[in-house]
Amino acid sequence: MTAAPSQNPLPNKVSMPFEQELCGLVLDSAPRLFAVVQVCGEGREDADGWVVAWGLADEDGRAHVIGIDGRTRMTLASPERVLRHFGRRPGVSARLVWLAEPGGAALDRGEAA
């Protein structure tokens, strides 16, 4: 005796249109990623720069920032306000470097890489 196939889809199987819908939802609501970079000697031949923090900018304009040392964490009204905190040292300026807007998403980590 064989069992009749189930009329209900398996719970761990997700249809392709639904996967695409989920990925679209993620892309539409993804925060923008930026780096906070400090620059010394800007405009000179021996200028130098380094990343001091990473941030996420929400749709509402707020920015969440974490220093690369893991000790500095802040939420500010806008990403530009971050510059005040990292551009205070004499001879050092700070700037934001935005990563390109996301263009793709995948449910599988390997596919996303």
C-alpha positions as CSV (number, residue, x, y, z in Angstrom):
1,M,0.0,0.0,0.0
2,T,1.4,3.4,-0.9
3,A,0.5,6.7,0.7
4,A,-1.2,9.2,-1.5
5,P,0.9,12.3,-2.1
6,S,0.2,15.2,0.2
7,Q,-1.8,18.1,-1.2
8,N,0.0,20.5,1.1
9,P,3.4,21.8,0.0
10,L,6.3,20.9,2.2
11,P,6.9,23.6,4.9
12,N,10.6,23.9,4.0
13,K,10.0,24.3,0.3
14,V,9.6,27.9,-0.8
15,S,8.3,28.7,-4.3
16,M,10.5,30.8,-6.6
17,P,8.1,33.7,-6.9
18,F,7.9,33.9,-3.1
19,E,11.7,33.9,-2.9
20,Q,11.9,36.7,-5.4
21,E,9.3,38.6,-3.4
22,L,11.3,38.2,-0.2
23,C,14.5,39.3,-1.9
24,G,12.7,42.3,-3.3
25,L,11.4,43.2,0.1
26,V,14.9,43.0,1.5
27,L,16.3,45.2,-1.2
28,D,13.5,47.8,-0.8
29,S,14.1,48.1,3.0
30,A,17.9,47.6,3.2
31,P,19.8,50.4,5.0
32,R,22.6,52.1,3.1
33,L,26.1,51.1,4.2
34,F,28.9,53.6,4.6
35,A,32.4,53.8,6.0
36,V,33.8,56.7,8.1
37,V,37.3,57.5,6.8
38,Q,39.8,59.8,8.5
39,V,42.3,61.6,6.2
40,C,45.5,63.2,7.2
41,G,47.4,65.6,4.9
42,E,44.6,65.9,2.4
43,G,45.7,67.5,-0.9
44,R,49.3,66.6,-0.3
45,E,51.3,63.9,-2.1
46,D,51.8,62.0,1.1
47,A,48.2,62.1,2.2
48,D,46.9,59.1,4.1
49,G,43.5,57.7,5.0
50,W,42.1,54.9,7.1
51,V,38.7,53.5,8.0
52,V,37.6,54.2,11.5
53,A,34.0,53.1,11.6
54,W,31.2,51.5,9.6
55,G,27.6,52.8,9.5
56,L,24.1,52.0,8.4
57,A,21.7,54.7,7.3
58,D,18.0,54.0,7.8
59,E,15.2,55.2,5.5
60,D,14.2,57.7,8.1
61,G,17.7,59.3,7.9
62,R,19.1,58.0,11.2
63,A,22.6,56.5,11.2
64,H,23.9,53.7,13.4
65,V,27.7,53.6,13.6
66,I,30.2,51.2,15.2
67,G,33.9,52.0,15.4
68,I,36.3,49.4,14.0
69,D,37.6,48.9,17.5
70,G,34.1,47.8,18.6
71,R,34.1,50.3,21.5
72,T,32.5,53.2,19.8
73,R,28.7,52.8,19.1
74,M,26.3,55.6,18.3
75,T,23.0,56.4,16.8
76,L,22.7,59.9,15.3
77,A,20.1,61.9,13.4
78,S,22.0,61.7,10.2
79,P,25.2,60.1,8.8
80,E,26.8,63.6,8.3
81,R,26.7,64.1,12.1
82,V,29.2,61.3,12.5
83,L,31.8,63.5,10.9
84,R,31.8,65.8,14.0
85,H,32.9,62.9,16.2
86,F,35.7,61.6,14.0
87,G,37.0,64.9,12.6
88,R,38.1,66.6,15.8
89,R,41.8,65.9,15.8
90,P,44.0,68.7,14.4
91,G,45.2,68.0,10.9
92,V,42.7,65.1,10.5
93,S,39.4,65.4,8.5
94,A,36.7,62.8,8.3
95,R,34.5,61.9,5.4
96,L,31.8,59.4,4.5
97,V,32.4,56.8,1.8
98,W,29.1,55.2,0.6
99,L,29.0,51.7,-0.8
100,A,27.0,51.3,-3.9
101,E,23.3,50.7,-3.4
102,P,22.4,47.0,-3.2
103,G,21.5,45.4,-6.5
104,G,20.9,41.8,-5.6
105,A,19.8,39.6,-2.8
106,A,19.8,35.8,-2.2
107,L,18.5,33.5,0.5
108,D,21.6,31.4,0.3
109,R,24.8,32.9,1.8
110,G,26.9,31.4,-1.0
111,E,24.7,32.9,-3.7
112,A,24.9,36.3,-2.0
113,A,28.7,36.4,-1.9
